[in-house]
């Protein structure tokens, strides 16, 4: 059974028309945003870490007198 097939009876029942249904939908949407944000932050930390290592290496090389 697909996700749409599983949720169709719930949507037809008007669950999202109730305050608790709207709260549930908002919390699920928030959870999805947090999950996607967490994945992007993991990637961003890797990029920042790589940048720090590259800049530190360039600084060390330039301090040793080898210019770019």
Backbone bond lengths (Angstrom), bond angles and torsions (degrees), N, CA, C in turn:
res aa  C-N    CA-C-N  psi(-1)  N-CA   C-N-CA  omega(-1)  CA-C   N-CA-C  phi
1 X - - - 1.452 - - 1.525 108.44 -
2 X 1.302 116.95 133.72 1.456 120.62 -179.00 1.529 110.69 -77.27
3 X 1.326 114.41 167.44 1.465 119.80 179.74 1.519 109.68 -63.81
4 X 1.339 116.22 -42.01 1.461 119.44 179.62 1.514 110.71 -63.17
5 X 1.329 116.11 -40.28 1.456 119.53 178.56 1.508 112.56 -64.87
6 X 1.316 116.49 -32.67 1.461 120.56 -179.96 1.520 111.76 -76.62
7 X 1.346 117.03 -31.79 1.466 119.78 -175.96 1.523 112.61 -94.25
8 X 1.316 116.98 -13.57 1.468 119.63 -177.62 1.529 112.81 -58.70
9 X 1.345 120.24 -45.59 1.471 118.43 177.57 1.530 112.88 -61.44
10 X 1.314 116.94 -34.79 1.466 120.16 179.16 1.516 110.03 -66.44
11 X 1.339 116.98 -43.58 1.458 120.37 179.65 1.522 111.54 -67.38
12 X 1.330 117.03 -36.41 1.460 120.24 179.55 1.521 111.37 -69.08
13 X 1.309 116.92 -26.93 1.464 120.53 179.79 1.524 111.63 -74.50
14 X 1.318 117.86 -8.69 1.452 121.03 178.41 1.514 113.71 78.52
15 X 1.314 116.48 29.74 1.462 120.77 -178.19 1.524 110.38 -63.29
16 X 1.336 116.73 -34.91 1.461 119.52 -178.94 1.526 112.72 -75.10
17 X 1.325 117.15 -6.07 1.463 120.45 176.97 1.516 112.33 -85.23
18 X 1.330 116.46 -9.63 1.465 120.20 179.52 1.527 109.10 -95.63
19 X 1.320 117.23 154.33 1.472 119.22 178.41 1.526 113.15 -59.18
20 X 1.330 117.21 -39.31 1.466 119.33 179.26 1.524 111.25 -68.77
21 X 1.318 117.12 -35.82 1.458 120.73 176.77 1.519 111.41 -65.11
22 X 1.323 116.26 -40.90 1.469 120.52 177.40 1.520 110.90 -66.45
23 X 1.332 116.68 -38.42 1.463 120.57 177.34 1.523 110.54 -64.23
24 X 1.330 116.05 -41.68 1.463 120.12 178.00 1.531 110.48 -62.49
25 X 1.322 117.39 -44.21 1.464 120.93 179.00 1.528 110.94 -62.70
26 X 1.322 116.92 -40.29 1.465 120.84 178.93 1.524 110.96 -65.93
27 X 1.320 117.52 -40.27 1.464 120.70 179.13 1.527 111.90 -67.69
28 X 1.321 116.69 -37.81 1.469 120.04 177.02 1.526 109.75 -66.12
29 X 1.333 117.21 -41.84 1.463 120.75 177.68 1.530 110.49 -63.39
30 X 1.316 117.22 -41.40 1.465 121.30 177.60 1.522 111.26 -62.59
31 X 1.321 116.61 -40.97 1.466 120.39 178.14 1.524 110.99 -62.78
32 X 1.318 117.42 -39.65 1.468 120.51 178.00 1.531 111.14 -65.89
33 X 1.331 116.65 -41.37 1.467 120.33 178.54 1.524 110.18 -63.09
34 X 1.324 117.18 -42.53 1.463 121.11 179.62 1.530 111.32 -65.49
35 X 1.317 116.65 -38.79 1.461 120.06 179.17 1.521 111.04 -64.60
36 X 1.320 116.99 -46.23 1.463 120.81 178.80 1.531 109.70 -65.39
37 X 1.317 117.50 -41.90 1.458 121.13 178.32 1.515 112.31 -61.97
38 X 1.311 115.91 -37.66 1.462 120.00 178.80 1.523 110.81 -64.38
39 X 1.325 116.97 -40.08 1.465 120.19 178.08 1.524 111.13 -65.17
40 X 1.342 116.68 -42.22 1.461 119.61 178.81 1.524 111.57 -66.50
41 X 1.332 117.55 -37.21 1.463 120.07 178.84 1.522 111.39 -66.95
42 X 1.319 116.59 -36.07 1.462 119.28 177.38 1.534 109.84 -61.81
43 X 1.322 115.96 -43.51 1.458 120.14 178.87 1.530 110.63 -67.54
44 X 1.324 117.40 -39.23 1.464 120.83 -179.66 1.527 111.06 -64.37
45 X 1.326 117.56 -39.85 1.466 119.98 178.25 1.516 111.06 -62.44
46 X 1.323 116.91 -38.26 1.466 119.64 178.41 1.518 110.75 -64.95
47 X 1.320 117.06 -42.05 1.467 120.80 179.68 1.527 110.28 -64.20
48 X 1.320 117.13 -43.56 1.470 121.03 179.52 1.526 110.35 -64.78
49 X 1.320 117.64 -41.77 1.461 120.99 179.17 1.529 111.04 -63.50
50 X 1.307 117.21 -43.87 1.467 120.76 177.22 1.527 110.22 -62.06
51 X 1.323 116.96 -41.46 1.465 120.92 177.91 1.517 112.30 -61.46
52 X 1.323 116.49 -42.19 1.468 120.56 179.07 1.522 110.27 -62.42
53 X 1.318 116.76 -44.78 1.465 120.66 -179.65 1.524 110.49 -63.27
54 X 1.332 117.92 -43.77 1.464 120.73 -179.32 1.533 111.99 -65.40
55 X 1.330 116.77 -42.55 1.466 119.77 179.76 1.527 110.25 -67.95
56 X 1.326 117.57 -39.69 1.466 120.30 177.96 1.528 110.42 -63.63
57 X 1.329 116.94 -39.46 1.465 119.92 178.18 1.528 110.57 -66.22
58 X 1.328 117.34 -41.98 1.461 120.85 178.25 1.522 110.96 -63.77
59 X 1.318 117.73 -38.70 1.464 121.63 177.30 1.520 110.84 -64.72
60 X 1.317 116.18 -44.60 1.461 119.89 179.52 1.523 111.27 -62.71
61 X 1.315 117.41 -42.08 1.464 121.27 179.59 1.526 110.26 -65.75
62 X 1.326 116.91 -40.98 1.464 119.32 -179.33 1.529 111.60 -69.82
63 X 1.331 117.03 -30.47 1.469 119.73 177.85 1.523 111.53 -73.09
64 X 1.313 116.92 -23.81 1.459 120.55 177.76 1.523 111.54 -81.54
65 X 1.316 117.15 -5.06 1.444 121.12 175.12 1.513 115.05 98.06
66 X 1.315 117.14 1.77 1.460 120.09 177.49 1.519 107.12 -92.20
67 X 1.339 116.53 110.44 1.457 120.31 -175.48 1.516 113.15 -88.04
68 X 1.293 114.46 159.40 1.461 120.93 176.01 1.498 109.71 -99.28
